[in-house]
Structure formats: C-alpha cells, structure tokens
Amino acid sequence: TLSGHTDHSEHNLRAPLISISLGQSAIFLLGGETLDTKPNPYLLTSGSVAVMYEESRLCYHAVPRIICDNGVKRMFGETGIPDSNQMRDLDFVLRYINNHRINLNIRQVN
C-alpha cells in the first residue's frame, strides 16, 4: 500500500510519471490538490499503465488496498506456463506475481 501524497517536491512536474502494475490488483485513488476533494477510485490490474503529469502530479494520490485476485492465473490458467528447462525461470516469475504486487515507476529526475 501507499499512503496519500503529492509529488510537489519534484523539480520537473511536466515530465510524466509512468506507473506499471504487475501481479495482484490494487485500488488507486486520485483526488485533488487539497484533501477536501473526494478522490476517485481506479482499479489497477496486472498490466495496467497509469501516466500522471503536470497538474495531476500535484493532486493527492494513494494505493490504499491490494486485492488478492490471482489475476495472472486467470490469464495463464491455474497451472501457469508448463515447466520445462527453457521455461523454468518464467514459470517462477509468474507464480511469484500471482501472490505479490510489483509496481514499476518511471520518472525523469533532472
């Protein structure tokens, strides 16, 4: 989970923040520039990409809840990719993200 915050301390708000979700689903809340604005909820599933830039980075945002929904199992079936010498590592990764959430954030820092 991630508590509510803004990106006000970053120097270049025109540079987008790109967020890629893998594994378990999550609820993403996006509010306004003050805590008085009621946030809108968005469901982030495995493979979701969110892009925030300019004014949206000054809005409060949070990930208050992870949803254990085995979304990747639905994509690849209950057993995942069949285990073989060539696929062992990929199978491990798919099993891992069925039980975890990975969020990759890409941002420009200068």
C-alpha positions in Angstrom: 0.0 0.0 0.0 1.0 3.7 -0.4 -0.4 6.5 1.7 -1.8 9.7 0.2 0.8 12.1 -1.1 1.6 14.6 -3.8 4.7 14.9 -6.0 5.2 18.6 -5.0 8.9 18.1 -4.1 9.9 17.0 -7.6 11.6 19.7 -9.8 10.1 19.0 -13.2 6.3 18.2 -13.0 6.0 18.5 -16.7 7.9 15.2 -17.0 5.4 12.4 -16.8 5.4 9.7 -14.1 4.7 6.3 -15.7 3.5 3.6 -13.4 3.2 -0.1 -14.5 1.4 -2.6 -12.3 2.2 -6.3 -12.3 0.7 -9.2 -10.3 -2.1 -8.5 -7.8 -4.6 -5.8 -8.4 -4.9 -2.6 -6.4 -7.2 0.3 -5.8 -5.6 3.6 -6.9 -7.1 6.8 -5.5 -6.7 10.2 -7.3 -8.0 13.3 -5.5 -7.4 17.0 -5.9 -4.8 19.5 -4.8 -6.3 19.6 -1.3 -7.6 16.8 1.0 -11.0 18.4 0.7 -11.6 16.9 -2.8 -13.1 13.4 -2.7 -10.8 11.0 -4.5 -11.9 8.9 -7.5 -11.1 5.2 -7.3 -9.5 3.3 -10.1 -8.8 -0.5 -10.3 -5.2 -1.3 -11.4 -4.9 -4.9 -12.7 -1.8 -6.7 -13.8 -0.6 -4.9 -16.9 -2.2 -1.6 -16.1 -0.3 1.5 -17.0 -1.0 4.9 -15.4 0.5 8.2 -16.6 0.5 11.3 -14.4 1.9 14.7 -15.5 1.7 18.4 -14.7 -1.3 19.2 -12.5 -2.2 15.6 -11.8 1.1 15.2 -10.0 0.1 17.9 -7.6 -3.1 16.0 -6.8 -3.2 13.7 -3.8 -2.9 10.1 -4.8 -2.6 6.8 -3.0 -2.8 3.0 -3.2 -4.8 2.1 0.0 -5.6 -1.5 -0.8 -4.1 -4.6 -2.6 -6.6 -7.1 -3.9 -5.6 -10.8 -3.9 -7.4 -11.9 -7.0 -4.8 -14.1 -8.8 -5.3 -12.1 -12.0 -2.3 -13.6 -13.7 -3.6 -17.1 -13.1 -6.7 -16.1 -15.0 -4.5 -15.1 -17.9 -2.3 -18.2 -18.0 -4.5 -20.9 -16.4 -4.4 -22.5 -12.9 -1.0 -24.2 -13.5 0.8 -21.3 -15.2 3.2 -22.0 -18.1 4.2 -25.6 -18.3 7.5 -26.2 -16.5 10.4 -27.1 -18.9 14.1 -26.4 -18.9 13.6 -23.4 -21.1 10.6 -22.1 -19.2 11.6 -22.7 -15.5 12.5 -19.1 -14.8 9.4 -17.6 -16.4 7.2 -20.1 -14.5 8.8 -18.9 -11.3 8.1 -15.3 -12.1 4.5 -16.0 -13.0 4.0 -17.9 -9.8 5.6 -15.1 -7.8 3.4 -12.3 -9.3 0.3 -14.4 -8.7 0.9 -13.7 -5.0 2.6 -10.3 -5.0 2.2 -6.8 -6.5 5.0 -5.2 -8.3 4.8 -1.5 -9.3 7.4 0.0 -11.6 7.6 3.8 -11.6 9.5 5.6 -14.4 10.3 9.2 -13.9 12.7 11.8 -15.0 14.8 13.1 -12.1 16.7 16.0 -13.7 
